Every structure is written in structure tokens, then in C-alpha cells.
Amino acid sequence: MYFLLTLEDATRFKHLRKYVYNYEAESSSGVRGTADSRSATKINCKVELEVPQLCSFVMRTSQCTLKEVYGFNPEGKALMKKTKNSDEFATAMSR
């Protein structure tokens, strides 16, 4: 995947280098006042940002997982499990 970033990004990322990040995002929703009517999704991916030349970036994602809530512990923290389509998600993200 090729994309262009801002001038600020172009000076932050040095050309001929590769940057590797572990990306994690969680989204949750619920209705206040209802019992256990909450849901959440969590995404984890390894993200590589390669800079072959100035103002040119190549981003690759790999090792992605998609998790969802299957319950809550006594403290109210969400318990997550891999979704049934997590492998399809990983394949789509690595294209």
C-alpha cells in the first residue's frame, strides 16, 4: 500500500529506513442503565512503515488479530476471545 503523508511526516520518517509498530485499537459501546448490554472489538496488528525515498511511504500490516467480548470478569473488565472471522480479517489486512 503506497500513500502520501504531510510535510511534517516526511521529515519525521527518515528515508531508506523501516519503522515497526505494534498497533492496538479497541472500540466499545453500550447502553447506560442496562445490564451487560455492552460490546467491544479489539484489533492488534504489526505495522511496518518503509520509506524508500523522501515523501514516499510503503505500509504493510501483518500478524493481525480481531477479538470480541465474550463476557466480563467480576471487576467489569471485558474478557476477549478471537472472533470466528479473525483469520479472514488478518488475510484482508495483509493484502
C-alpha positions in Angstrom: 0.0 0.0 0.0 1.5 3.3 -1.0 0.3 6.6 0.4 1.5 10.2 0.9 1.7 11.9 4.3 2.1 15.5 5.3 5.3 17.5 5.1 5.7 17.1 8.9 5.5 13.3 8.4 8.1 13.5 5.6 10.7 15.0 7.9 9.8 12.7 10.9 10.4 9.5 9.0 13.9 9.2 7.5 14.3 7.7 4.0 15.8 4.3 3.5 14.6 3.2 6.9 11.9 0.9 8.1 9.7 1.6 11.2 7.9 -1.2 13.0 4.9 -0.6 15.4 2.5 -2.8 17.3 -0.9 -1.3 16.7 -3.7 -1.9 19.0 -7.2 -0.4 18.9 -10.3 -1.1 21.0 -13.8 0.1 20.3 -16.6 -0.4 22.9 -20.2 0.5 23.1 -23.1 0.1 25.5 -26.4 1.5 26.8 -26.2 3.1 30.2 -28.5 1.6 32.8 -28.8 -1.8 31.1 -27.3 -5.0 32.5 -24.3 -6.4 30.4 -25.5 -4.9 27.2 -22.0 -3.8 26.2 -19.9 -4.9 23.3 -16.3 -4.4 22.3 -13.9 -5.2 19.5 -10.1 -5.2 19.7 -7.7 -5.1 16.8 -4.0 -5.9 17.1 -1.6 -5.7 14.1 2.1 -5.4 13.4 2.6 -2.3 11.2 5.7 -1.7 9.1 6.3 1.7 7.5 9.1 1.7 4.9 10.5 4.9 3.5 12.1 4.1 0.1 12.6 7.7 -0.8 11.6 11.2 0.5 7.9 11.7 0.6 7.2 8.1 -0.4 5.9 5.5 2.1 5.0 1.8 2.0 2.8 0.5 4.8 2.4 -3.2 5.5 0.3 -4.9 8.1 0.8 -8.4 9.4 0.0 -10.7 12.4 -3.4 -9.1 12.8 -6.0 -10.4 15.2 -9.6 -9.4 15.7 -11.1 -10.1 19.1 -14.6 -9.6 20.6 -16.1 -9.6 24.1 -17.5 -12.9 25.4 -18.1 -11.8 29.0 -16.9 -9.7 31.9 -14.9 -10.5 34.9 -16.1 -9.6 38.4 -14.4 -6.2 38.2 -16.3 -5.4 35.0 -13.3 -5.8 32.7 -14.2 -7.2 29.3 -13.0 -10.8 28.5 -11.9 -11.1 24.9 -11.7 -14.0 22.5 -10.6 -14.3 18.9 -13.6 -13.8 16.5 -14.6 -16.6 14.2 -13.6 -14.5 11.2 -10.3 -13.3 12.7 -8.2 -15.2 10.1 -10.2 -13.7 7.2 -9.6 -10.3 8.7 -5.8 -11.0 9.0 -5.7 -12.1 5.4 -7.6 -8.9 4.2 -5.3 -6.7 6.3 -2.1 -8.2 4.9 -3.0 -7.5 1.2 
